[in-house]
Amino acid sequence: MSHTTPIGAGSSQGTTAPRALRLRIVNISNGQVKVALTLPVTLVSVAQRLGARLLPPDASVEEVVAQAEQQGVAQLAWVDAVHDERLELTLE
């Protein structure tokens, strides 16, 4: 994966802990959604222990969680030019 870019932040909705992780993989050429996945945050740590990579190497889980706690939502997007895909990750 290459080029990580924050794509925005939601409005402040208090300091409640994030509850859901949303993952979308979109084909860049035609805009078609290839994968749409929603996981409870409690399963994210389980997935990581099983070897799932949910963030690119230069992104920190702690930074994303902190942004979600402060702003109500954290959003990241990056492009995989090799596969012509855009990966969008939202932590709410």
C-alpha positions as CSV (number, residue, x, y, z in Angstrom):
1,M,0.0,0.0,0.0
2,S,1.2,3.5,-0.6
3,H,0.4,7.1,0.2
4,T,-1.7,7.5,3.5
5,T,-3.9,10.5,3.7
6,P,-6.4,11.6,6.4
7,I,-9.7,12.2,4.6
8,G,-11.4,14.2,7.2
9,A,-12.8,14.1,10.7
10,G,-16.3,14.0,12.0
11,S,-17.9,16.5,14.3
12,S,-17.2,16.2,18.0
13,Q,-19.8,14.0,19.6
14,G,-18.3,13.7,23.1
15,T,-15.6,11.5,24.4
16,T,-17.2,8.1,24.2
17,A,-14.9,5.2,23.1
18,P,-15.0,4.2,19.4
19,R,-17.5,1.3,18.8
20,A,-17.1,0.3,15.1
21,L,-14.4,0.0,12.5
22,R,-15.6,0.3,8.9
23,L,-13.4,-0.8,6.0
24,R,-14.1,-0.2,2.4
25,I,-12.0,-1.2,-0.7
26,V,-13.0,0.7,-3.8
27,N,-11.9,0.1,-7.3
28,I,-10.3,3.4,-8.4
29,S,-11.2,3.0,-12.2
30,N,-14.9,2.4,-11.9
31,G,-15.8,3.4,-8.3
32,Q,-17.2,0.0,-7.5
33,V,-17.0,-1.1,-3.9
34,K,-15.2,-4.4,-3.7
35,V,-15.3,-4.9,0.1
36,A,-17.5,-3.3,2.7
37,L,-16.8,-4.6,6.2
38,T,-17.9,-3.4,9.7
39,L,-16.3,-4.8,12.8
40,P,-17.0,-4.0,16.5
41,V,-13.9,-2.4,17.9
42,T,-13.6,-5.2,20.4
43,L,-12.8,-7.6,17.6
44,V,-10.0,-5.4,16.1
45,S,-7.5,-6.5,18.7
46,V,-8.4,-10.1,18.1
47,A,-7.9,-9.6,14.3
48,Q,-4.5,-8.0,14.9
49,R,-3.4,-10.9,17.1
50,L,-4.4,-13.2,14.3
51,G,-2.2,-11.3,11.9
52,A,-4.6,-8.9,10.2
53,R,-3.0,-5.7,9.0
54,L,-5.7,-3.0,9.2
55,L,-3.4,0.0,8.8
56,P,-0.5,0.8,6.5
57,P,3.0,0.5,8.1
58,D,3.4,4.2,8.6
59,A,0.0,4.6,10.5
60,S,-0.3,4.1,14.3
61,V,-3.3,2.4,15.8
62,E,-2.9,4.6,18.9
63,E,-3.1,7.8,16.8
64,V,-6.2,6.7,15.0
65,V,-8.0,5.7,18.2
66,A,-6.9,9.0,19.9
67,Q,-8.4,11.0,16.9
68,A,-11.6,9.0,17.1
69,E,-11.9,9.6,20.8
70,Q,-11.3,13.4,20.5
71,Q,-13.3,14.1,17.3
72,G,-15.9,11.3,17.4
73,V,-14.6,9.7,14.2
74,A,-11.2,9.0,12.6
75,Q,-10.9,8.4,8.9
76,L,-7.9,7.3,6.8
77,A,-7.6,6.5,3.1
78,W,-4.8,5.3,1.1
79,V,-4.2,4.1,-2.5
80,D,-2.8,0.8,-3.7
81,A,-1.7,1.8,-7.2
82,V,-0.6,-1.8,-7.9
83,H,-4.1,-3.1,-7.5
84,D,-5.9,0.0,-8.6
85,E,-7.7,0.2,-5.2
86,R,-8.5,2.8,-2.6
87,L,-8.7,1.6,1.0
88,E,-10.9,3.6,3.3
89,L,-10.8,3.0,7.1
90,T,-13.2,4.7,9.5
91,L,-13.1,4.3,13.3
92,E,-16.3,5.6,15.0
